[in-house]
Amino acid sequence: MKKIILILAVLLGVAVVSQAQKPVIEKPKVEAKKLSKEGYKILPEGLYPMKKQLEFVYDSQMMKDEDDGSTKYIIGVGIASDASLNQAVVSASGKAVQEILGQVIPSMKSIIEKSGGIKEKGSVSVDELLSKVEEKCKQKMSSVPTLAIFYKKEGGKYIVKRYCSYSYKDAQTMAINYFESELKNESEKLKSALRNPANWR
């Protein structure tokens, strides 16, 4: 089983890299002007200028792994609103985590469905299985590194935009481990599909 997990890690890495390469910020200076025009401010106040913080986000999303040259971080951008600024900040973190996992879980689902799904008697559905995997990942990722937080007040509510990052290798390993623990009756066809790198491209 350890061998299967290792193979899955390699395969999932291919998928995450291909999706994570799409930048969330293409031009920090332009993005800073846009956000400022929309009324966003730095949180907490007194930190680096917005442009500087967005440059940090940009640099993080472009960073490569020293070992294999793959994309090092997945960037998630969470937007949330609430009458309480603190609550909006917390909710935005959850949204960012959801966006990060949105670059991992769908790849697993795609491979399972292309291989014919899980058909053993007593097995849970694909959606049920991946829902459990995603929930466990969310719990594990309750606190993720934050690169920048901006906010504005509109209509009596605070709107928060939070940029978070997560190591794609850590994300893939976590998802694979939970996947392996939840999938008790995987078919040989599914195992074969998951071992095939071409399915992750």
NORFENTA-V436653 format. One record per residue. RES is the residue in one small letter. NEAR is the number of other ideal C-beta (glycine too) atoms within 12 Angstrom. Layout:
BEGIN
res->RES near->NEAR
res->RES near->NEAR
END
This chain:
BEGIN
res->m near->16
res->k near->11
res->k near->12
res->i near->22
res->i near->25
res->l near->19
res->i near->25
res->l near->40
res->a near->31
res->v near->25
res->l near->34
res->l near->43
res->g near->37
res->v near->29
res->a near->37
res->v near->42
res->v near->31
res->s near->23
res->q near->32
res->a near->38
res->q near->23
res->k near->18
res->p near->23
res->v near->33
res->i near->30
res->e near->15
res->k near->16
res->p near->30
res->k near->18
res->v near->17
res->e near->29
res->a near->28
res->k near->16
res->k near->20
res->l near->33
res->s near->19
res->k near->12
res->e near->19
res->g near->17
res->y near->29
res->k near->27
res->i near->24
res->l near->29
res->p near->16
res->e near->13
res->g near->8
res->l near->17
res->y near->21
res->p near->21
res->m near->35
res->k near->24
res->k near->19
res->q near->31
res->l near->37
res->e near->24
res->f near->27
res->v near->39
res->y near->28
res->d near->22
res->s near->32
res->q near->34
res->m near->23
res->m near->24
res->k near->18
res->d near->20
res->e near->9
res->d near->9
res->d near->14
res->g near->12
res->s near->26
res->t near->32
res->k near->28
res->y near->36
res->i near->47
res->i near->42
res->g near->39
res->v near->35
res->g near->36
res->i near->30
res->a near->30
res->s near->24
res->d near->24
res->a near->16
res->s near->17
res->l near->26
res->n near->18
res->q near->18
res->a near->30
res->v near->30
res->v near->24
res->s near->27
res->a near->35
res->s near->35
res->g near->28
res->k near->29
res->a near->40
res->v near->39
res->q near->29
res->e near->35
res->i near->42
res->l near->40
res->g near->30
res->q near->37
res->v near->47
res->i near->39
res->p near->25
res->s near->36
res->m near->44
res->k near->30
res->s near->24
res->i near->35
res->i near->35
res->e near->21
res->k near->20
res->s near->24
res->g near->18
res->g near->26
res->i near->33
res->k near->19
res->e near->18
res->k near->9
res->g near->9
res->s near->19
res->v near->22
res->s near->19
res->v near->29
res->d near->18
res->e near->18
res->l near->32
res->l near->32
res->s near->21
res->k near->24
res->v near->36
res->e near->31
res->e near->21
res->k near->24
res->c near->35
res->k near->31
res->q near->16
res->k near->22
res->m near->32
res->s near->15
res->s near->15
res->v near->34
res->p near->25
res->t near->31
res->l near->36
res->a near->44
res->i near->39
res->f near->41
res->y near->34
res->k near->25
res->k near->21
res->e near->17
res->g near->11
res->g near->10
res->k near->18
res->y near->31
res->i near->31
res->v near->39
res->k near->42
res->r near->40
res->y near->43
res->c near->39
res->s near->37
res->y near->41
res->s near->27
res->y near->39
res->k near->27
res->d near->27
res->a near->45
res->q near->42
res->t near->25
res->m near->35
res->a near->46
res->i near->36
res->n near->25
res->y near->31
res->f near->39
res->e near->28
res->s near->18
res->e near->28
res->l near->33
res->k near->17
res->n near->17
res->e near->32
res->s near->20
res->e near->16
res->k near->20
res->l near->31
res->k near->26
res->s near->19
res->a near->27
res->l near->38
res->r near->25
res->n near->21
res->p near->20
res->a near->14
res->n near->27
res->w near->29
res->r near->17
END
